[in-house]
Amino acid sequence: MRALALEDPAATAELVEKFSRDPDRGVRSRALRDPRLSPASVIRLLDDPDRVIREAAARNPRLTTRALTTLLHDATAAASAAANPAIPEHVMHHLLHRQPLRTS
């Protein structure tokens, strides 16, 4: 029921923030996908105890550029961060020129 509460367009940003701290992974996951969740909470969820939540937070487009860039240099988070659609173009170019392409 808590996750469904976030489907209500009248749900407040405060409710989304509260549910981003919910003990249930499904509720936190739903809150993470909500556009009303603050970038600060997305960053906080990068340290969630659940790996699935951490990876989803790394892919979240509301993640700040600074946090995203840091994750791209972290071996444990780089794969998820690389799937983030908010990677700035200049960062993508830098990554492409820095890493040699592997061919099979």
Secondary structure, 3 states (H helix, E strand, C coil): CHHHHCCCCCCCHHHHHHHCCCCCHHHHHHHHCCCCCCHHHHHHHCCCCCHHHHHHHHHCCCCCHHHHHHHHCCCCCHHHHHCCCCCCHHHHHHHHHHCCCCCC
